[in-house]
Amino acid sequence: MSPPTPLSCAPGFDRWQLPAHVAQAVWRGTEVGAAPGRTLPTGFAQLDAALPGGGWPTQGLSEVLLAQSALCEWRLLAPALPGFVAGRNSRVYLVAPPKPPLAMGLAQLGLAPEQLVWIDVKAPADSLWVAEQLIKSDAAGALLVWLPQARPEQIRRLQVQALHCDAPVFVFRPEAALRDASPAPLRVSVALGKSWGIELRIRKRRGASADEVLHLRALPANLHSVIPPRLHELQPIEVQREQVLPAPGQPLAAAQFQRSAH
C-alpha cells in the first residue's frame, strides 16, 4: 500500500480551499518564508523581492559575510539608512567597526551625526557584551556589530536575544565563516562587483534556497550629480580574502600553526 500523498503535493491542491486560518499556515517548500516580525526596505528592489517579508528583518540577526571588511558595508546598507532612523529617538549603533565612521559622509546619505552612536571597543569579548546590552535594551533604530572572531554559540546567543528586539541587527563576519553553520535566520555574502555595484548571494533565508547572484547597483544617490558619467563605470578592485582567526581560547589548526611558526 503506497503512502498517502501530502496535501501540499497533491495534484491540483489549492490551499485556499481550506479554512482561512489553516490556509495562511500552509507553506510550500518552494516559497520564500514569511518574516516573523516587521521588515524594513533595503533600498534595492531586487533584494527586497528575494527576502522574506520584503526587506531587512527585525526580531532576528542578519549575518553579513564579507570578503574584506570596510569595503561593502555602507554600499549595502546606505539605501536603508533613512528607514532605520525614521522612528522617534532612533539611532544607528556601530560596535567595533574596522574603521572610524565618517559622520559627514553618512549625513549626506541621510544619517545625521546626532543619530549615529559609535562604540569603539577592541577586545572581542567587549564587542559581544556591548552588542548584547544594546539588544536587551531594545534600542530603536539599527545595530551594526563587527564580530570577526565570534564562535557559533556566541552568534546563537545573540540570535536568541534578537528575537525580542524590534530593530534590525547586522553582524559582520569574514566570508570564511561560511564553513561554520550559523543560527542566524538570514545570512548573505557580499563582495565588490563591477563599477559601483556589489554582488550579493543569499546563503540562508526562511524558505526556499536562493542560488543566483544578485548584482546590485550601489552608487549613492547623492553622488549622481557630483560624479561625471565617465566615472559611473569603474574597473573592479582585486580583493584579498580575509581569514578567520581562531577565537580566544581555541587552538590553531595545524596549517595555521605552521604558518605562524615562520
Secondary structure, DSSP 4 states (H G I P E B T S, - for coil): -PPPPPGGGSTT--GGGS-HHHHTT---TTSBPPPSS-EE--S-HHHHHHSGGGSEESSSEEEEEESSTTSSHHHHHGGGHHHHT-STT-EEEEES-SS---HHHHHHTT--GGGEEEE---SHHHHHHHHHHHHHTT-SEEEEEE-TT--HHHHHHHHHHHTT-SS-EEEEEEGGGGGS----SEEEEEEE-STTEEEEEEEE-SBS---SEEEEE---GGGTTTS-GGGSS-PPPP-PPPPPPPPTTPPPPHHHHHHHH-
